[in-house]
Amino acid sequence: MATTIANGAFAQNEEKKTSFGVKAELNSNFYLSSDNPLVSKTSNGFGANAGVFMKSNITNNLAFQVELLGQYRNADFSILGKEQTMTNWGIEVPAYIMGQFAMGNGRFFFGAGPYGTAGISAKMGDVDMYEENNGVFALTRWNLGIGMLVGIELGCGLQFNINYKYGMFNSYYDNEGNLVENTATIGLGYRF
């Protein structure tokens, strides 16, 4: 009975509340390549995301969350038989519609929604991958995709989450083959 009262009090306290938080994530970034005469293989690399989020509860069990994340990512490529690593810096803005359910004095949450990325820098050695005539291949700075988020939040506001994001568009600047970006993350956050 005490748990039921605590869950009810937690849910009522959270209703229609807007809150803010911070988060940091380890990411694994990889590209799906097809019909590409240059790239014979890609493999994942590891990096990190960090930023802030704003969450607005629509009802006790439904919320909207938007995030602003700075990201460092890298991925390995085999280009004409030569192994190379590409590093990226960028900004990502995901937005999720989330379901949430009280668990003791915390909650379980899951969500899905779109995201957009803006590339700041992408380098493969000394080659600028955003330069159209770089001698390797050029990437677009902008991409859109869909993301999924699952996690738990403790009563103190500490969060643990996993996330998967799938880029919906070809990352190549031209139409010579397909290169679709994907990212998986595991993260830690705190909601104030």
C-alpha positions in Angstrom: 0.0 0.0 0.0 2.8 2.4 0.8 4.4 1.7 -2.6 1.1 2.5 -4.3 0.8 5.8 -2.4 4.4 6.6 -3.2 3.8 5.8 -7.0 0.7 7.9 -7.0 2.4 10.9 -5.3 5.4 10.6 -7.7 3.0 10.5 -10.7 1.0 13.5 -9.5 4.1 15.5 -8.7 5.4 14.9 -12.3 2.2 15.7 -14.2 2.6 18.7 -16.6 6.0 19.5 -15.2 8.8 20.8 -17.5 12.3 19.8 -16.4 15.8 20.1 -17.7 18.8 17.8 -17.5 22.3 17.0 -18.7 23.5 13.8 -20.3 26.7 12.1 -21.5 26.9 9.1 -23.7 29.4 6.7 -25.2 28.6 6.1 -28.9 29.4 3.5 -31.5 29.2 5.0 -34.9 29.0 3.0 -38.1 28.1 3.4 -41.8 26.1 1.0 -44.0 27.7 1.1 -47.4 26.3 -0.3 -50.7 26.9 0.2 -54.4 30.1 2.1 -53.7 33.2 1.6 -56.0 35.6 3.1 -53.4 34.5 1.7 -50.0 34.8 -2.1 -49.6 34.3 -2.3 -45.9 33.2 -0.1 -42.9 33.4 -0.9 -39.2 32.4 0.9 -36.1 34.4 3.4 -34.1 33.8 4.8 -30.6 33.2 8.4 -29.5 31.1 10.4 -27.1 28.0 12.7 -26.9 27.3 15.3 -24.3 24.6 18.0 -23.9 21.4 19.1 -22.3 17.7 18.1 -22.6 14.3 19.5 -21.8 11.4 17.2 -20.9 7.7 18.2 -20.8 5.2 15.8 -19.3 2.0 15.7 -21.4 0.3 13.2 -19.0 1.5 11.0 -16.2 2.6 8.4 -18.8 3.4 10.5 -21.8 6.1 13.0 -22.3 8.0 15.0 -25.0 11.8 15.3 -24.8 14.1 17.4 -26.9 17.9 17.2 -26.7 20.9 19.3 -27.8 24.0 17.2 -28.0 27.6 17.9 -29.1 29.1 14.8 -30.5 32.5 13.3 -31.4 32.3 10.2 -33.6 34.6 8.1 -35.7 34.4 5.1 -38.0 36.8 2.9 -39.9 36.8 2.5 -43.7 38.6 0.3 -46.2 39.0 2.6 -49.2 40.5 0.9 -52.3 42.2 -1.6 -49.9 43.6 1.0 -47.5 42.4 1.2 -43.9 41.5 4.7 -42.8 39.7 6.3 -39.8 37.3 9.2 -40.2 36.6 11.5 -37.2 33.5 13.8 -37.0 32.5 16.6 -34.7 28.9 17.8 -34.9 25.7 18.8 -33.3 22.6 16.6 -33.0 19.0 17.5 -32.0 16.8 14.5 -31.3 13.1 14.9 -30.2 11.2 12.0 -28.7 7.6 11.2 -27.8 8.1 9.1 -24.6 6.1 6.6 -22.6 6.9 6.5 -18.9 5.8 4.3 -16.0 6.5 4.6 -12.3 8.7 1.9 -10.8 9.0 2.3 -7.0 10.3 5.9 -6.6 11.7 6.0 -10.1 10.5 5.3 -13.6 11.0 3.3 -16.8 10.8 5.3 -20.0 11.0 4.6 -23.7 10.6 6.8 -26.8 11.0 7.3 -30.5 11.2 10.3 -32.8 13.2 12.2 -35.4 16.6 13.7 -35.1 18.7 16.0 -37.2 22.5 16.4 -37.3 24.8 19.3 -38.4 28.4 18.4 -39.2 31.1 20.8 -38.0 34.2 18.9 -39.0 34.9 15.5 -40.7 38.4 14.4 -41.4 40.1 11.4 -42.8 43.8 12.0 -42.1 44.3 15.5 -43.5 41.4 15.3 -45.9 38.3 17.4 -45.3 35.4 15.1 -45.9 33.0 18.0 -46.4 35.1 19.4 -49.3 33.4 18.5 -52.6 36.6 17.7 -54.5 38.7 16.2 -51.8 40.1 13.3 -53.8 38.3 10.5 -51.8 34.6 11.1 -51.4 32.5 14.0 -50.0 29.9 13.8 -47.2 27.0 16.1 -46.5 27.0 18.2 -43.4 23.3 17.6 -42.8 21.3 14.5 -42.1 17.9 13.5 -40.7 16.9 10.2 -39.2 14.9 8.3 -36.6 15.9 7.4 -33.1 14.8 5.1 -30.3 15.5 5.6 -26.6 15.0 3.2 -23.6 16.0 3.9 -20.0 15.4 4.1 -16.3 15.4 7.1 -14.0 16.0 6.7 -10.3 14.1 8.8 -7.7 17.1 11.2 -7.3 16.9 12.1 -11.1 19.9 10.0 -12.2 19.2 8.3 -15.6 20.6 5.3 -17.5 19.7 4.9 -21.1 20.5 3.1 -24.4 19.7 4.6 -27.8 19.8 3.7 -31.5 19.7 6.2 -34.3 19.3 5.4 -38.0 20.1 8.0 -40.7 17.4 8.1 -43.3 19.4 9.7 -46.1 22.5 9.0 -48.1 25.5 10.7 -46.4 27.3 11.1 -49.7 27.4 14.5 -51.3 27.0 12.9 -54.8 25.0 9.9 -55.8 27.9 7.5 -56.3 26.8 4.7 -54.0 25.1 4.8 -50.6 26.5 5.5 -47.2 24.0 5.6 -44.4 25.0 6.6 -40.9 23.9 4.7 -37.7 24.8 5.3 -34.1 24.2 3.2 -30.9 24.8 4.8 -27.5 24.8 4.0 -23.8 24.4 7.0 -21.6 24.1 8.6 -18.2 22.0 11.6 -17.4 20.7 13.7 -14.6 17.3 15.4 -14.6 17.0 18.5 -12.3 
